[in-house]
Amino acid sequence: MNIGFDSARDCRLLFDSAVRNEGALILLRSKLEVIAQRLGFPEVKVQNMLLVASELVSNNIKYAGGRGLIQVWQQPGLVLDIVALDFGPGIADLERAEEDGYSTANTLGKGLGSVRRLSDELFIYTQLRDEGPQKKWSGTVFLARFHGGDGKQAVRREMTGFRLGLFSRSLSDSRYNGDRVYVQADGRKLRWLHLDGLGHGETAQEATASLAAHLVHDNPVDTLDGVDHQLAGTRGAVAAAGTIDMTAQQIKIAGVGDMHARLYDKQYLSEVQFVPGVLGREHRTLLLFEGGFNNRNLVITASDGIRRNWDTTSFTGLFKQHPQLIAYTLGNIMSRVSDDQSLCVLTAE
């Protein structure tokens, strides 16, 4: 069986820094160059990355007053993502902002246009500041993506017909992460298992390791039953498991414990209910959710390291974006710093 992706191996935060002034760029450029060269990116692409990083940092300082962050992530298929997120006023006219020569800061206005040209892929989400009584995030998230070698082709072979977004970050960025996501694609069918080991640190990571073999069942209840038996006698874990069958246009989800899952139908977000308990210890009888799923739908599973108080009004238009952009946005804004944090976002092409 081919386990296409494992978040412990394929989703890694390699650099993370606040952006307050141009000083943030010095360390970013040196780290980014080393990372890209170590992963085997050609020199021309490394230089493109450095230029994109410079533009994104400068953009943050000019328009968001240095209230933001910049990150470098490695994702499945030898993909390197540069992520810039700010807490500024947002971009009122994104299409115009990408035009060469347009600027609201008395500069040459070539930043966003050049970022798109230099990146292999560029995804942008922005939300304008709302002066109403309900406080919500405003700002912009940029995801500049670079593919190494035949990485883009490799991802397409593994995930034909699907798009994936992963966010996985350990408490205090320690070396051990008790959250883990396994994803396996098989033609027009995709299975995933999203786990959160109890507690955090090395023992939590050990609990969620070596569980990918249970992704052989089309019924997520059977997957979780297998995990339950393997975890007997350990501290245990909570988990969500799911199957998307695009031939039948159907999704199945089941879960145990303090995880959450939401389905989006391009208009509404609905939450899937899981039973209380802990796999490997004690839990109620598993419940299977079954529903329709097509290329207009989106599913998100998250550990309890991601706060639940978000919906379509909190992030207007976000859930129509690329799954990876959704994962970075929710992961960075809605994370709880007292626990490991993880998200898995899936949709069909």
C-alpha positions as CSV (number, residue, x, y, z in Angstrom):
1,M,0.0,0.0,0.0
2,N,1.2,3.5,-0.8
3,I,0.9,5.9,2.1
4,G,1.2,9.0,0.0
5,F,1.8,11.6,2.7
6,D,2.8,11.6,6.4
7,S,2.8,15.0,8.1
8,A,5.7,14.1,10.3
9,R,7.9,13.6,7.2
10,D,6.3,15.8,4.6
11,C,5.0,18.9,6.4
12,R,7.8,20.8,8.2
13,L,8.1,24.4,9.4
14,L,11.7,25.4,8.5
15,F,11.7,29.1,9.4
16,D,9.4,31.4,11.4
17,S,9.9,35.0,12.3
18,A,8.0,38.1,13.2
19,V,8.3,41.0,10.7
20,R,8.8,44.3,12.4
21,N,11.4,46.0,10.2
22,E,13.9,45.3,7.4
23,G,16.1,43.4,9.9
24,A,13.8,40.4,9.5
25,L,15.0,40.0,5.9
26,I,18.6,39.5,6.8
27,L,18.1,36.2,8.7
28,L,15.4,35.1,6.4
29,R,17.5,35.4,3.2
30,S,20.4,33.5,4.8
31,K,18.2,30.7,6.1
32,L,16.2,30.5,2.9
33,E,19.2,30.2,0.7
34,V,20.7,27.4,2.9
35,I,17.3,25.5,3.0
36,A,16.7,25.7,-0.8
37,Q,20.2,24.7,-1.7
38,R,20.1,21.7,0.8
39,L,16.9,20.5,-0.9
40,G,18.5,20.7,-4.3
41,F,16.7,23.7,-5.9
42,P,18.6,25.1,-8.9
43,E,20.4,28.4,-8.4
44,V,18.0,30.4,-10.6
45,K,15.0,29.3,-8.5
46,V,16.9,30.0,-5.3
47,Q,17.5,33.6,-6.5
48,N,13.8,33.9,-7.3
49,M,12.9,32.8,-3.8
50,L,15.2,35.4,-2.3
51,L,13.6,38.1,-4.4
52,V,10.1,37.0,-3.5
53,A,11.0,36.9,0.2
54,S,12.3,40.5,0.0
55,E,9.2,41.7,-1.7
56,L,6.9,40.1,0.9
57,V,8.8,41.4,3.8
58,S,8.9,44.9,2.3
59,N,5.2,44.7,1.5
60,N,4.4,43.8,5.2
61,I,6.4,46.8,6.5
62,K,4.9,49.3,4.0
63,Y,1.3,48.3,4.3
64,A,0.9,46.5,7.6
65,G,3.3,48.5,9.7
66,G,5.5,45.4,10.4
67,R,2.6,43.6,12.1
68,G,3.0,40.2,10.7
69,L,5.1,37.1,10.2
70,I,7.1,35.3,7.5
71,Q,7.5,31.5,7.3
72,V,9.2,28.8,5.2
73,W,7.5,25.4,5.0
74,Q,8.4,22.2,3.3
75,Q,5.3,20.4,1.9
76,P,4.8,17.0,0.1
77,G,6.5,16.5,-3.2
78,L,9.6,18.6,-2.5
79,V,7.6,21.8,-2.3
80,L,8.9,24.9,-0.6
81,D,6.3,27.5,0.5
82,I,7.1,31.1,1.5
83,V,4.2,32.3,3.7
84,A,3.7,35.9,4.7
85,L,0.8,36.8,6.9
86,D,0.0,40.3,8.3
87,F,-2.5,42.0,10.5
88,G,-2.9,45.1,8.4
89,P,-6.0,46.7,6.8
90,G,-6.2,44.2,3.9
91,I,-6.1,44.9,0.2
92,A,-9.2,46.6,-1.2
93,D,-8.6,45.8,-4.9
94,L,-6.3,42.8,-5.1
95,E,-6.5,42.6,-9.0
96,R,-5.4,46.2,-9.3
97,A,-2.7,45.8,-6.6
98,E,-1.0,43.2,-8.8
99,E,-0.7,45.5,-11.8
100,D,2.8,46.9,-12.4
101,G,2.9,50.6,-11.6
102,Y,0.1,50.6,-9.1
103,S,1.0,51.6,-5.5
104,T,-0.6,53.2,-2.5
105,A,2.7,53.8,-0.8
106,N,4.5,56.1,-3.3
107,T,6.7,53.3,-4.6
108,L,7.2,51.9,-8.1
109,G,4.4,49.4,-7.4
110,K,6.1,46.3,-9.0
111,G,6.1,44.1,-5.9
112,L,3.0,41.9,-6.3
113,G,3.3,41.5,-10.0
114,S,6.9,40.4,-9.7
115,V,6.1,38.0,-6.9
116,R,3.6,36.2,-9.1
117,R,6.0,36.0,-12.0
118,L,8.9,34.7,-9.9
119,S,6.8,32.1,-8.0
120,D,5.8,28.8,-9.5
121,E,2.4,29.4,-7.9
122,L,1.0,32.3,-5.9
123,F,-2.1,32.3,-3.7
124,I,-3.4,35.3,-1.9
125,Y,-6.2,35.8,0.6
126,T,-7.1,39.2,2.0
127,Q,-9.8,40.5,4.4
128,L,-10.6,44.1,4.9
129,R,-10.7,45.7,8.3
130,D,-14.3,45.8,9.7
131,E,-15.1,48.5,12.1
132,G,-18.3,46.7,13.2
133,P,-18.9,45.3,16.7
134,Q,-17.7,41.8,15.8
135,K,-13.9,41.7,16.0
136,K,-12.2,39.5,13.4
137,W,-8.8,39.2,11.8
138,S,-8.0,41.6,9.0
139,G,-4.9,41.5,6.8
140,T,-3.4,39.5,3.9
141,V,-1.9,36.0,3.6
142,F,0.6,35.3,0.7
143,L,1.6,31.8,-0.3
144,A,4.4,31.8,-2.8
145,R,5.1,28.1,-3.8
146,F,8.2,26.7,-5.4
147,H,8.5,23.1,-6.8
148,G,11.9,21.3,-6.7
149,G,12.9,18.8,-9.4
150,D,9.8,17.0,-10.6
151,G,8.0,17.7,-7.4
152,K,4.9,19.2,-9.0
153,Q,4.5,16.1,-11.2
154,A,5.1,13.8,-8.2
155,V,2.3,15.5,-6.2
156,R,-0.1,15.2,-9.2
157,R,0.7,11.5,-9.5
158,E,0.0,10.9,-5.8
159,M,-3.1,13.1,-5.6
160,T,-4.8,12.8,-8.9
161,G,-8.2,14.5,-8.6
162,F,-7.5,15.9,-5.1
163,R,-5.9,19.0,-3.5
164,L,-4.4,18.9,-0.1
165,G,-3.4,21.4,2.6
166,L,-1.4,20.5,5.7
167,F,-0.5,22.5,8.8
168,S,1.3,20.7,11.6
169,R,3.3,22.5,14.3
170,S,4.5,21.2,17.7
171,L,4.1,23.0,21.0
172,S,6.9,25.6,21.3
173,D,8.3,24.2,18.0
174,S,9.9,21.3,19.8
175,R,11.3,18.3,18.0
176,Y,8.4,16.1,19.1
177,N,4.8,16.5,17.7
178,G,1.9,14.4,18.9
179,D,-0.3,15.5,16.1
180,R,0.0,13.5,12.9
181,V,-1.8,13.2,9.5
182,Y,-1.6,10.3,7.2
183,V,-3.0,10.6,3.6
184,Q,-3.4,7.8,1.0
185,A,-4.7,8.3,-2.5
186,D,-5.8,5.5,-4.7
187,G,-7.2,6.6,-8.0
188,R,-10.5,8.5,-7.4
189,K,-10.5,7.5,-3.8
190,L,-8.7,9.1,-0.9
191,R,-8.4,8.1,2.8
192,W,-6.9,10.1,5.6
193,L,-6.2,9.6,9.4
194,H,-5.7,12.6,11.6
195,L,-4.4,11.9,15.1
196,D,-3.6,13.8,18.3
197,G,-1.7,11.9,20.9
198,L,-2.7,12.7,24.5
199,G,-0.5,15.3,26.0
200,H,2.5,16.5,24.0
201,G,6.2,15.7,23.6
202,E,7.9,12.4,22.9
203,T,5.3,10.1,24.4
204,A,2.5,11.8,22.4
205,Q,4.5,11.4,19.2
206,E,5.2,7.8,19.9
207,A,1.4,7.1,20.3
208,T,0.6,8.4,16.8
209,A,3.6,6.8,15.0
210,S,3.2,3.5,13.0
211,L,-0.5,3.8,12.5
212,A,-0.6,4.4,8.8
213,A,-1.2,0.7,8.1
214,H,-4.8,1.0,9.2
215,L,-5.6,3.2,6.1
216,V,-6.7,0.1,4.2
217,H,-10.4,0.4,5.0
218,D,-13.0,2.3,3.1
219,N,-15.1,2.6,6.3
220,P,-13.4,5.0,8.7
221,V,-15.0,3.2,11.6
222,D,-12.9,0.1,10.7
223,T,-9.8,2.3,10.5
224,L,-10.4,3.7,14.0
225,D,-11.2,0.3,15.4
226,G,-7.7,-0.9,14.2
227,V,-6.0,2.2,15.7
228,D,-8.0,1.5,19.0
229,H,-6.6,-2.0,19.2
230,Q,-3.0,-1.0,18.5
231,L,-3.1,1.8,21.1
232,A,-4.4,-0.5,23.9
233,G,-2.2,-0.1,26.9
234,T,-0.7,3.2,25.8
235,R,-1.7,6.8,26.8
236,G,-3.9,6.7,23.7
237,A,-4.9,9.3,21.1
238,V,-8.0,11.0,19.7
239,A,-8.5,10.9,16.0
240,A,-10.6,11.6,12.9
241,A,-10.6,9.3,9.9
242,G,-12.3,9.8,6.5
243,T,-12.7,8.5,3.0
244,I,-13.6,10.5,-0.1
245,D,-14.9,8.4,-3.1
246,M,-15.2,10.7,-6.1
247,T,-16.6,7.9,-8.3
248,A,-19.6,7.6,-5.9
249,Q,-19.3,11.3,-5.0
250,Q,-19.4,10.4,-1.3
251,I,-17.6,11.2,1.9
252,K,-17.5,9.2,5.1
253,I,-16.0,10.5,8.4
254,A,-15.8,9.2,11.9
255,G,-14.0,10.5,15.0
256,V,-13.2,10.0,18.7
257,G,-12.4,12.7,21.2
258,D,-11.6,16.3,21.1
259,M,-11.0,16.6,17.3
260,H,-13.2,18.6,15.0
261,A,-14.3,18.3,11.3
262,R,-16.2,20.7,9.1
263,L,-17.7,20.3,5.6
264,Y,-18.0,23.3,3.3
265,D,-20.4,23.2,0.3
266,K,-19.3,26.5,-1.2
267,Q,-21.9,28.3,0.9
268,Y,-22.2,26.8,4.4
269,L,-19.9,25.2,6.9
270,S,-21.4,22.3,8.9
271,E,-19.7,20.4,11.8
272,V,-19.4,16.7,12.0
273,Q,-20.1,15.3,15.5
274,F,-17.6,12.8,17.0
275,V,-18.1,10.5,20.0
276,P,-16.3,11.3,23.3
277,G,-13.4,9.1,24.5
278,V,-9.8,8.1,23.8
279,L,-8.6,5.5,21.4
280,G,-6.7,2.8,23.2
281,R,-8.5,3.4,26.4
282,E,-12.3,4.0,26.4
283,H,-14.8,5.6,24.1
284,R,-18.4,5.4,23.0
285,T,-19.7,3.4,20.1
286,L,-18.3,5.0,16.9
287,L,-20.7,6.9,14.6
288,L,-20.3,7.1,10.9
289,F,-21.2,10.3,9.0
290,E,-22.0,9.8,5.3
291,G,-22.7,12.6,2.9
292,G,-22.4,13.8,-0.7
293,F,-19.1,15.2,-1.9
294,N,-18.1,16.7,-5.2
295,N,-15.6,19.2,-6.5
296,R,-17.6,22.1,-5.0
297,N,-17.0,20.7,-1.5
298,L,-14.2,21.0,1.1
299,V,-13.5,19.1,4.3
300,I,-11.3,20.3,7.2
301,T,-10.2,18.2,10.1
302,A,-8.3,19.8,13.0
303,S,-6.8,18.9,16.4
304,D,-7.8,20.7,19.6
305,G,-4.7,22.8,19.1
306,I,-6.9,24.8,16.7
307,R,-9.6,26.9,18.2
308,R,-13.2,26.2,17.1
309,N,-14.7,29.7,17.0
310,W,-14.4,30.4,13.3
311,D,-16.9,30.2,10.5
312,T,-17.6,31.7,7.1
313,T,-18.2,35.2,8.6
314,S,-14.9,35.1,10.4
315,F,-12.9,34.6,7.2
316,T,-15.0,35.9,4.3
317,G,-14.2,34.0,1.1
318,L,-11.4,32.0,2.6
319,F,-13.0,28.6,2.0
320,K,-13.0,29.1,-1.7
321,Q,-9.2,29.4,-1.7
322,H,-6.5,26.7,-2.3
323,P,-6.6,24.2,0.6
324,Q,-3.0,25.0,1.6
325,L,-3.7,28.7,1.9
326,I,-6.7,27.8,4.1
327,A,-4.5,25.6,6.3
328,Y,-1.8,28.3,6.8
329,T,-4.4,31.0,7.5
330,L,-6.4,29.0,10.1
331,G,-3.3,27.4,11.5
332,N,-1.5,30.7,12.2
333,I,-4.5,32.8,13.3
334,M,-6.6,30.2,15.2
335,S,-3.9,28.2,16.9
336,R,-3.6,27.6,20.6
337,V,0.0,28.1,21.7
338,S,-0.5,25.7,24.7
339,D,-0.7,22.5,22.5
340,D,0.5,20.9,19.3
341,Q,-1.5,22.2,16.3
342,S,-2.6,20.5,13.1
343,L,-5.1,20.9,10.2
344,C,-5.8,18.8,7.2
345,V,-7.8,20.5,4.3
346,L,-9.0,18.4,1.4
347,T,-11.0,19.1,-1.8
348,A,-11.5,17.5,-5.2
349,E,-10.3,19.1,-8.4
